[in-house]
Amino acid sequence: MIKKIPHRLYLTEDQMPTQWYNLRADMKEKPEAMLNPATGKPVQPEDLYPVFCEKLAHQELDDTTRYIDIPDEILEMYKNYRPSPLCRAYNLERALETPAKIYYKFEGNNTSGSHKLNSAIAQAYYAKEQGLKGLTTETGAGQWGTALSEACCYFGIPLTVYMVKASYEQKPFRKSIMETFGAAVIASPSSTTEAGRKILAENPDTTGSLGCAISEAVEKAVTTEGYKYVLGSVLNQVLLHQSIIGMESAKAMEILGEYPDIVIGCAGGGSNLGGLIAPFMRDKLTGKASPRIIAVEPASCPSLTRGKFVYDFCDTGKITPMAKMYTLGCTFTPSPIHAGGLRYHGMAPIISKLYHDGYMEAVAVEQTKVFEAATFFAKYESILPAPESAHAIRTAIDEAIKCKETGEEKTILFGLTGTGFFDMTAYNAFHEGTMNDYIPTDEDLQKGFDNLPKIPGIQE
Amino acid sequence: MIKKIPHRLYLTEDQMPTQWYNLRADMKEKPEAMLNPATGKPVQPEDLYPVFCEKLAHQELDDTTRYIDIPDEILEMYKNYRPSPLCRAYNLERALETPAKIYYKFEGNNTSGSHKLNSAIAQAYYAKEQGLKGLTTETGAGQWGTALSEACCYFGIPLTVYMVKASYEQKPFRKSIMETFGAAVIASPSSTTEAGRKILAENPDTTGSLGCAISEAVEKAVTTEGYKYVLGSVLNQVLLHQSIIGMESAKAMEILGEYPDIVIGCAGGGSNLGGLIAPFMRDKLTGKASPRIIAVEPASCPSLTRGKFVYDFCDTGKITPMAKMYTLGCTFTPSPIHAGGLRYHGMAPIISKLYHDGYMEAVAVEQTKVFEAATFFAKYESILPAPESAHAIRTAIDEAIKCKETGEEKTILFGLTGTGFFDMTAYNAFHEGTMNDYIPTDEDLQKGFDNLPKIPGIQE
C-alpha cells in the first residue's frame, strides 16, 4: 500500500491484469438469451458465425467462464498504451471544497482518443487468428473506426469502415486518421452495397445514419469471402474486453488501499460502463462489497431511465439478433445532440439486466450541465474531456457536492473515457450559448415503443 | 535496476525531478550575450522587464546556476500530466529487424498535445507570482497557445493569444480549445494594435505571419498595464523549463540500467531538443559520457545545416533583442511546409553554440521521408506523431537501419514531442501524393542573409 496517494498511478507491466473478467458468470440471473429474429429461438454460436469470427461468437454467448486469459499478442499491443492511469483529482477536489476523494480512470491517452481500442485490438486479433481476409465495421463519431483502424493496421488485417456520411463530411480529419492506419473509409450510404443503393435511390441527399452504416457493413462482410463484421459496443464480448478498465482500476485502488463508495460511468451502448464497473459489480454480486454504481445517460436519449426492458433489435435496420434490453425502440431517432457516442437507442443487455435487478442506479443529465462540468474539470485537471465522458464528470461533481453538504468523506471513482479534440463544434455551441437541452416528450418516446418487435409467445 | 524492460516506464511521483537543469552552467564557452538592438550592448535583466516578468528575465540571463528548484505550485500542475512515459519501441525494432534498442520519450499525452506545456506552466506561474494582470502571446500552429491557455486557466491569469490569421481560419478547433480554457483569441493581424493596423492598411487581405503576431503580442503587453509577453521556444528560459524532459529521461534510463549511444530530437526553435538533451549534453560537457547528439531539421528550413552563426533578431518584426545563433535571416520565409512548428528562421542560442563548438550533429530531412517514417511508426507503435516529432523518428529509423547493416546493438533515444491530430491536412497531402519536398536554393537563402543586421564593431 502506497502512503502518499499520487496524482496518477500507473500500474507496472508486472501488475497489469492478464485476464478479462466475465461479469455474467457471477450473475445469479443471467441476461436473457439473444433471439434469432427468423426463428424466435435463442441464438447458438453457429448462428453468429456468418457475421462474427468464431472465438468472438463463443465469447458472446459464454455466461459461465469467470476469467478469460488475454492472449499474449493482445497484451503486447495493449502495452503500446496501457496501463492507463488512475488519477486522483486533487485539483478538482480543492476547487469543489469537497471532503470526497475523487478518482478517475483516464482512457483517453491513446491515438483513438478513447477506450474503444481495448476491444478493437481483441477483435482484430481473433480475426487474424482465424485467418480472415478482412473486417468491416461502421463508425459514427469516428472513435471506434479509429481504434479499429489502429488495431487492424497493427495485425495486418484489411479493414473497410462505413462512416456515416454526415460525419464523413464534417470530420474529414477522423477519416484521414483511419486512412493513415490503412483503412478504406466509405461514406454511408454508398453504392457498394445493396442496402446503400436502396437508400440512395429513395433519398439521394441523405446524410446517412448509424443504422444504415451497420446494415452496409454487415452486408459487405457476409457477401465478401473471408470477411467478418465487428462492432464496438453493446455486445457481451465488447464488455468482456473492456473489463480491462475495471480490472486495472481495482488493482490500482488495492495498491492505494482504497475502495470506491460510488462508481460512475457514462452510458451509451454500455461498453465503457460495463468494463469499468466489472470487478466492483463482481464484489457486489458476490456479497464482498456494496458500492453504489451509477450509469449516466443523456436526457435526450434516456434508454435506462425512460426506456422499456424488452426484446429489441440492436440496429435500426432490424437485421441483427434481438436482445432483451432497456430500449427506446430501434426506430427511435435521438435529436442531433453533440455527445455522439451516447446516441444509442438501447443499452447493453448485461447492464440492462443488472439495472433491472436493482444492482445499479441510473441518472439522465442535460447537455448544458454536462458541458459546464466539462469546462470546470478542464480548468483544474488540464484534460479536455470528450462530451460522452463529461456525463460521468457531471454526476461525479454532483456527488462530491453532496458530500460537501453532508460532510461525508466518500471515495468516488468515475470513468474518463476519452478526449474531446474532435468535439469542438459542441464546445463552441456551449461557449456561444447556442446549445440546447432537448428532452424527448412522452409522445416522442411512444413512437419508438410502437415499433418494438412482436415475438409470438414471448413478446406480443 | 529493472531486469525486464517494460514497453513504457513511468517514474513514480517520488522519482520525478524537482529541479530544472541549466545547461549553460556547464558550458565552458557560454552562448554569446543577447544584444540590445538600440544600444548594441549586452542585455541586462532590467532591459527585459518591460516585456518579461522578472524571475523569467533572470532565468533568461543566468548562465551559472546549474540546478534550479521547480516551485511546488509548478510541480503540482506538472503532476496533472507528468511524468511522461519513456517508451521502448519493441514493435518498431521488430519491424525494422534492427539489433538497436530504440527508446522514445513521449510528450504528447496531454491536452496541448505537445511538450509546450512544460514551459507554459512555468511562465504562467511566475506571472501569477509577480501579481501580473494578464499575459499575451502569439501562436502559429496552435500548440503553444493551447498549452499557455491551459496553464493560465489553472493559475487564473487572463490571456490574450494572437493567432496567425491563416491558422485561425484553418484550425477553428484549436481556437475553440483555447477558448474553452478561457483565453481571448484574436486573429492576427488585428485592429487591436498599431502593428496590426499598419499591416492591415498596407495589405487588407493578408493571412498574417508569426512575425506579425509576435509584434502584436509584444505591443499589447507593453501597452497594457500589468501585462507581460511570453514566448514558447528559442529562449534560454524555455530550454531551462524543458529540461524536465531530459531529466525524466535520464532518470528512467538509469532505472533501466541503460544509457543512450545516440540522442535525437527535432529542431525548430530548439526548445524540445534543448530540454531532451540537457542531462546527456551535461555528461558530455563534463566528460562523463560521450553520446552522439543529433538535431533533425526540415530540409525546407535548414538553419543549422545551411544557416550562418551570426547575430540576428529573434522575430521578423525586428523588435526583440538580437541573439547569436544559426539563422537563415529573420526575413527568411520558409515555404508553407506542413510541419509548422519547425518553420523558424533561427535556432536557440544554446543549441547554436553547442553545435558550433562541435558537441552535436545536425541533419536536414525531406518532408515526404518524414511522413513515410511517421506512418511506419504509427503502424507499429499505435501513436499518430506530430509532423515535427516525425523528423526525429525519421533519423532514429535511419540510425536503427545502420545498426542492422553493421550489426551494432546501439541504444537510441529520441524525443516524440507531440501528436498529430491537428495536422491531418499534411497527412492527407502525403496519402494523396500531393506533398512536395521544397528545398530552398542558395539564392533563396542569400536573400535572407542579405538582411542580417549590421552591428558596428561586432557584425559589419
Chai-1 contact restraints between the chains, C-beta under 6 A:
chainA,res_idxA,chainB,res_idxB,connection_type,confidence,min_distance_angstrom,max_distance_angstrom,comment,restraint_id
A,P6,B,E13,contact,1.0,0.0,6.0,A-B,restraint_1
A,H7,B,K79,contact,1.0,0.0,6.0,A-B,restraint_2
A,Y10,B,Y10,contact,1.0,0.0,6.0,A-B,restraint_3
A,E13,B,P6,contact,1.0,0.0,6.0,A-B,restraint_4
A,K79,B,H7,contact,1.0,0.0,6.0,A-B,restraint_5
A,N80,B,S382,contact,1.0,0.0,6.0,A-B,restraint_6
A,N109,B,N109,contact,1.0,0.0,6.0,A-B,restraint_7
A,T111,B,S382,contact,1.0,0.0,6.0,A-B,restraint_8
A,T111,B,I383,contact,1.0,0.0,6.0,A-B,restraint_9
A,T111,B,L384,contact,1.0,0.0,6.0,A-B,restraint_10
A,E150,B,S382,contact,1.0,0.0,6.0,A-B,restraint_11
A,C153,B,K379,contact,1.0,0.0,6.0,A-B,restraint_12
A,F173,B,M424,contact,1.0,0.0,6.0,A-B,restraint_13
A,S176,B,M424,contact,1.0,0.0,6.0,A-B,restraint_14
A,S176,B,Y427,contact,1.0,0.0,6.0,A-B,restraint_15
A,S176,B,N428,contact,1.0,0.0,6.0,A-B,restraint_16
A,E179,B,H431,contact,1.0,0.0,6.0,A-B,restraint_17
A,T180,B,T375,contact,1.0,0.0,6.0,A-B,restraint_18
A,T180,B,Y427,contact,1.0,0.0,6.0,A-B,restraint_19
A,T375,B,T180,contact,1.0,0.0,6.0,A-B,restraint_20
A,K379,B,C153,contact,1.0,0.0,6.0,A-B,restraint_21
A,S382,B,N80,contact,1.0,0.0,6.0,A-B,restraint_22
A,S382,B,T111,contact,1.0,0.0,6.0,A-B,restraint_23
A,S382,B,E150,contact,1.0,0.0,6.0,A-B,restraint_24
A,I383,B,T111,contact,1.0,0.0,6.0,A-B,restraint_25
A,L384,B,T111,contact,1.0,0.0,6.0,A-B,restraint_26
A,F421,B,F421,contact,1.0,0.0,6.0,A-B,restraint_27
A,M424,B,F173,contact,1.0,0.0,6.0,A-B,restraint_28
A,M424,B,S176,contact,1.0,0.0,6.0,A-B,restraint_29
A,Y427,B,S176,contact,1.0,0.0,6.0,A-B,restraint_30
A,Y427,B,T180,contact,1.0,0.0,6.0,A-B,restraint_31
A,N428,B,S176,contact,1.0,0.0,6.0,A-B,restraint_32
A,H431,B,E179,contact,1.0,0.0,6.0,A-B,restraint_33
